[in-house]
């Protein structure tokens, strides 16, 4: 069965945590990703999301040190310097426009990542972040609440989807060769037909 274009993009869109750090991503490329997200649906059409585009090396290094990577990989300290993302998009919610934008942020983040895949890039949504330090570093106004950070770069990681095993564990893991496996529930576990 031939895959549709959107399904192809979705299957290629993984949570990449290792990148080619030596391949830069320009502000223009990040701007194009945000421009695609800009036209997606927004709750009550309030459009509260704002984006900090991070590409300068000192800012990229600062943001990296404010993130926590891979919840289930307890023995992994995150990507090495050579594997760190070369850029980030910091997604903020302007609470003056809408103080609850979880739906907006999910739609926007997925759109950014799908557009990144189309550009031969990849990314990872990171919500475990030092919001206070990042807001202070970038001098963000108090009404700009950091929702999440999206790492963007050229992926340097093999990721495979696998069925959840008999134990029922949803924890992702890596094998000794560095392949990252992500367990997914089977379709018949998700569909309810009354």
N, C-alpha and C positions, 0 to 999 in steps of 0.2 A: 504494500500500500504506500503510495507516495505521500510524503508529508506536505502540509500546506506551509506557506511562508511563515505565518505566525507561530505555528507549532514548531517549526525549525528554530526560530528565534528563542522560543521558550525553552526548548531542550538544550540549546547552547548557553542559555543564561543561567549560570550557576553562581553560587557565592564563592567567588575566587578570593583566596587569601594569600596567594603568591603571585608576584608580577615581575615583569622585566623592568627593574627600576631604572635602567639606563635608556629606556625609550620614553621620552617625554610626551605628555599630553598637553596640548596648548589651551590657553584660555578660550581661544576661538572654538575648539572642539567641545569644551565643556559648555560654552555658551549655546552651541547648537543642540546639545542634549537638553539643556534647560528650556530652550525655545520650543522643543517638541513637547515637553511636559507642561509648558505654559498654557497650551490649548486643550488640555484634558479637562474632564468634568471637575467641578468644584462645588462643595456643599453650599447651597444658597447662592452660588456664583460669587462668593466673597473674595476668592483668590488670595488667601492670606499667606501663601508660601513665598519665602524669599530665600535666596541662595548665595552663599559665599563660595567663590571659586578659588581654590587654593592650588597654585602651581609653583610658587617661589620656594626654592629649596629650604630656606630657614623656616618658612611657614609650614611646609609639608612635614619637615622633621618634628616641629612642635606638635602638630596635630597627631602624628603617629604616636607620640609619647602620651597622648591623652586618651588613647583607645585601649580596649580590651578585646582580644581576638579569640575566636573559636571556643565557645563555652564548654563544649564536651572534650576538647583536647587539653586536658588538665596539665599534661607534662610538656606542653608546647608553649613557648614564650612569645609566639607570633613570628611573623616573617623576619628573615635576616635582612640586613641592610640592602643586600643585592636583590631581595625579593619584595621589598616594601613598595607600596603603590607610589607612583610619581605625582599623583594629584588626588584631590578630594573635592567633593561638593558637600558643603555643610548646609543642610536644609533647616530653615527656621520657620516658625509660625509667627506672623505678626498678630499678636493677641488683640491689638486694637481693631483688627478686621474680623477676626473670628478666634475665639479662645479654644475651640475644639476642632482640630483639622486632621484627625486620624485617618479618615477616609481619603481626604485629599492627599495626605502624605504617602499613603500606600499606593494610590493610583500614580502619583508623580514618580515615586521611586521605581516602581516597576517599569514605567514608561522610559525613564532615563536608562535603566539597565538594558531594556530591549533595544533601544536606540544605540547604546554602546556596543552591543553584540553586532548590530548591523555595521558598525564602523570597525569591526575586528578588535574591539576592546572588551573589557569585562569589568565587573565590579563586585562590591560587597557592601551590603547595608549593615552599619554598625550602630547599635543603640546604647551599648555600654560605653559611655564617653564621659569625660570630665567636662560637663557643660559650663561650669563656672569658669574654669581656666580658659576654655576656648572663647567664650563670650568676652572675657576680659582681654585676651590677646588680640582679638579682632575689633575691640571697642564697639561691640554690638549694643544697640539701645535695649533698655530693660524690657520693652515689649516684644523683642525678637527672641522667642523661646526656641532653643535648639531642639529639634525633633530627632534628628539622626544625622550621621555622617555617612556619605557614600564614597568608598574608595574606588578610584577609576584608574585603569592602566591596561597594558597588554598582558593577558594572563600567562603565567608560567607554572601551570598546574594542570594535572590530568584529574578530572572529576568524573565519576561514574555513578549512575543511579542504580540502586539495588532494591529488591523487595525487603520489607521488614522481616527479620528472621523469626523463628518459633518463640524466642524469648519475648518478642514484642518490643525490643529496644529500638528507639528512634534516633539513638546517638550516632552521629557521623563519626567516621574513623579513617585512619590512613594505614595502608599496609607498609611493609618494610621497603617497598620500592617508591613510596611517596604518593601512590595513587590514593586519592581522597574518595571515599565511598559515602553516599548519602542514601540512607534507607527511606523508601516511600511506601505509603499504604497502597494496597491494591485497589483498583477502581471499584470492584464489587463491595468493598468495605465502606465506600463513600456514598453510593447511590441508594436512595430510599424510594421505592416505588410502592405507593399505597394501594 
